[in-house]
Amino acid sequence: VSGAERFAGVRLCVDVSPAPGEGTAAAEGATDLAAELRAFATSRDLQALFLFREDGFPPATLNGLLHAHPYVFSGGKLIENYLYAAPGAHFPADGGRSEFSQALSRLEERHEQVARIRRQAIRLGRLRDITSSLLSKPASPDLLSAVTDSLTALGYRMCWAGMARPDGTVEPVAVSGDLGEYLRDISVRWDDTPLGRG
């Protein structure tokens, strides 16, 4: 269909949940239908989103559903499902609703941990870039400009570096992110005057 209509791809969004209270047979039928649709989508390189209403399935089938999909929506977030078992793989017997809720909570926690690690990796990469800049710029103004630029790239709104002068003033020599010209309106000193003592 997608090739004939000149679309780049097809996305399926299917609610396969039985009506609440229809019982185990309807839930198993819905699970089998989802497995067939998932196999079809995978064989055709399609993207598919399967919607399952938790209250439409008996508690004993919920963990099986969780094991059947590589990604899960929870709390408005798409979460990689490390509990996913490829078709034909064996996984532990189903538990009840509390086991399902605990497993979903563990997935959410892991998602947050992975996101935190990714943010830290980005920061470490930027700090590595700062170090590289420091080592490659022998001249002081270039070096200080590289440091201030690198720190604002980490997410700080402004960074500046100053040089202490013999008269007790501090002169800004490198500024990054000072869009409101904040430094023009302040006086910074390093000597034993009231302003120099903070």
N, C-alpha and C positions, 0 to 999 in steps of 0.2 A: 504494500500500500504506500509506504513512505517514498519508495523510489518512483512509482508511477505518478504520484502527486508532487514530486520534486521537493519533498521535505527532507531536512537533514537527518531526522530521526523521529521516533515515536516514543511517547511516554505513556505508560499505563498507570492508571490510578484506580484501584479496585477495592471496594468494600466487600469482603468475603465473610463478614460476620453473620452467623445465624441470628434470628430474633431471640431476645432473652427468653430463657426458659424452654427452648426447643429440645434441650437434652444433648446427651453425649453423641448420639448417632448424627445429629445435624452438625455438631461441632467437628466431628471426625470428617464428615463430608466436606465441610468448609475448609478444613486443613488440607485434605487431599486436593481439592480444587486449587487452593493457593499453591500447593507444591507443583501441580501440573502447569499452572500459569507461570510460576517462577522458572520452571525448566524451559518453557517456551520462550520467555523473555530472555533468559540467558543464552539459549541457542541462537537467537536472532540479534543478539547484542542490543537489546532494548533496555530502556530504563523503566523500572516498575516500582510502584509504591502500593503496598498492600495495607489496607486499613483493617484493624481488628478492634472491635469494641470488647473491652475486657469483660463486661457483664454478659456478653453473648456466648461465652464459653464456660463450661464447667471448670472449677478450680483445678481439677486434675489434668486438664489439657493445656493450661497456660504456659508451663515451662517448655512443653514441646513446641509451642509456637515461638517462644523466645529462641530456642535452639535452631529454628528453621530459617532465620533471616540474618543476613550479615550486618544490617544496620537497623536501628530502632529509633523511633521518635519518642522522646520523653521530655516533659517540661519544656516543650517548644524547641528542643535541640535534636539534631540528627547525631546519633551516637553510634560509634563503631561497636559492634557486638562481639566481644571476644568469646562469648559462649556459643557462637554460631558453629554448627556442625554441618559439614557438606552433606548433600543427599547420600543416603546409604551408610553414613557414619553412625556409630552407636553413642548415645549419651545417657546420662543417669535417668532413672525412672522419674516420671512426673511427680511433683509434690502438689501442695495446695496453694491457695492464694497468698499465704504469708511467705512461702518460699519464693514465689514469683515476685512479690514486692521486694524481698531482700535482694534477689538477683538483679532486679531493675535498679535498686539503690546502689549496688556495687558497680553496675555499668555507669551510672551517673557520676559516682565518685571517681572512677577511673578516667572518664571523659574529662572531668575537671583537672585531674592530675596531669593528664597528657597535655591539655591546653596550657597549664602552668609551666610545664617543662618546655613546651615550644616557645612560650614567651621568654623564658630564661635563656633558651638557646639563641634567640634573636638578640637579646641584650648582650650575651657573651660574644656573639659575632661582631656586634658594634664596638664593644670594648676591645676586641682583637684588632678591629680597624683603627681604633684610636691609638693603640700601641704601635701598630705598623706606621701610622702617620708620624708618631713621635720619633720613631727610629729613622724615618726617611727625610726629615726636615731639619737640617742643621741650624738654619737661621732662626733666631728667637721669635720675631713677629710671625713668620710662617708657622712655626711650631705652635705658638699660642693660638693662632687662628684655627689651626687644625683641631686643637683640643676643644676650643669653644664650639666649633661647628659640630664636632663629633658628639659632644654632650647634649646639644639641642636635638641632634638626631635620635638620641635615646628617649626623647619625649619631654625634656625640660623646655619651658617656654623661653628662657633666656639664660645665657651664661656669659660671663665676662672675666677677663684676667687683667690685673693691674700691676703697675710697677711702683714701688715705694720710691719717692723722691726725697732728696736731702732736706727739703723745707717741711717735711711731714705730710705732704699730700700723697694720694694714691692716684696715679694717672691711668685711665683705661687704655690698654694697648691692643686688646683683641675683644671683640664683641660679636655675639651671635644671637639673633632672635630679639633684639631690642627694637621692636617696631614702634613703640610709643616714645622712644628716646628717653627712657627712664634715667639713664646715666647722666644726661645733660642737666637734670634737675636735682641731683643729689651731690653732696660733698662727702668724700671718704678720706679719712686721715689715719695715719698709723702712729702718730706721736703721742705725747702725754697730755694732750689737751682733752677737754670733755668729749669732743666729737671723736677723737682718736681712741678713747676708752670705751666706745660703744654707746 
